[in-house]
Amino acid sequence: MSLIHPNVRRWIQEGQENPERLWAAAAEEMPWLRKWERVFEWNFPTFRWFIGDLNFVHMLPKTRSGKIMRRVLKAVILDRDPGDITTIEDEGSVEEARQSYQQMKKEIAAQAR
């Protein structure tokens, strides 16, 4: 008797045969602001997943605490006040991230029309 569920066994086999197809199918189940252009890109020695779904900014808010960083980026996405950001190296980077996110939402809305 196998301890591996038949669905998991099938996913393993599918992933070995065509990993990009497997990950693309899994990603289709997730909410995306903008669908990716390519599932995978490998330029040795680095690789990237779901190319085209990210929007880059000049600088992310830097802080020693990942907890603060998560709170700030969540506030940016939810359009809320990030609270105390005095420990962030460049407080202007929070506004840059907010503006970039708003621009991305506008572009997505325009594409949907």
N, C-alpha and C positions, 0 to 999 in steps of 0.2 A: 504494500500500500504506500503510495506516494504522499508526502506531506505537502507537496506543491499543488495548489488549486489548478484545475484545468485551464481557467482563464489566464492565470499567471504564466503557466507553461506556454500558452499560445502567444502571450505578449513577449516572452523571452525569445521564442522562435521568430516572431515577426521583427523584433528589434535586431536580431542577428542578421536577418535577411535584408532588411532595409530600415536602418535606424531613423533616417529622416522622415520616412512615411509614418513610422510609429509615433515619433515626437510631434509631427504635424497633426496627426489625428488626436493625440492627447491634448495639444494646445487648443484645438478647436473647441474643446469643452470649457475653456477658461474665458473670462471676460477680457477683452482687449479694447483699449481706446482706439488703436489703429492696428489693423492686421499687418503682420510682418510681410516682407517681400521675399525673403529666403529663409528656410528653416535653419540652415547650418552653413558656416563658412570656416574653412580651415586653411590658414596661411601659417605654416610651420614657423615658429613654435607656438603660435597662439590660435585660438579658435573662438568663434562667436556663435550664439544661438539666436534665432528669431531676429534677423537683421531687418531693420526698417521700423521697428516698433518703439525705438527710443528717441528722445529729443535731447541733444546735448547742450549743456550750458557751459559758460566760461569757467565757473568755479562752483563747486558744491560747498555748502556751509560746513566748515571744519570745526570739530570739537572733539574733545577727548572721550566723550561719552556717546556711545551708539544709541543709548536710550533717548538722549536729547535730540540726536539726529533724526531718529524715527518719528519723534513727536513733531519736529519742525516740518519734515517732508509730508507727514500726514496732514498737518495744518495747511500746507500749500495746496495739496490736492483737494481738501474739503473746503478751501477758501475760508479758513478760520484764522484767528489770531494765534501765532505760534507761542505766545507767552514769553517768558524770560529767555532772551537769546544773547545775554551778555557774555556767555562763555564761548560764543562762536567767533572764530578768528576774523571773518569779514561779514559783518551783519548785512551788507548790501547784497551778498550772494543769495540770501533768502528771497529778497525782492526779485532778483534776476531769475531764480528758479520759479517763482510765482508767475512772472511775466511770460516765461517760456512755456509753462504749463497752459496758461490761458491762450497763448498763440496756437499751441498745438490743438486745443479744443476747438478753436475757430476754424482751423484748417480741416479738421475732421468733419465738422458741421457743414462746411462748404462742399466737401467731397460727397457728402450724403445727399445733397440736393440734386 
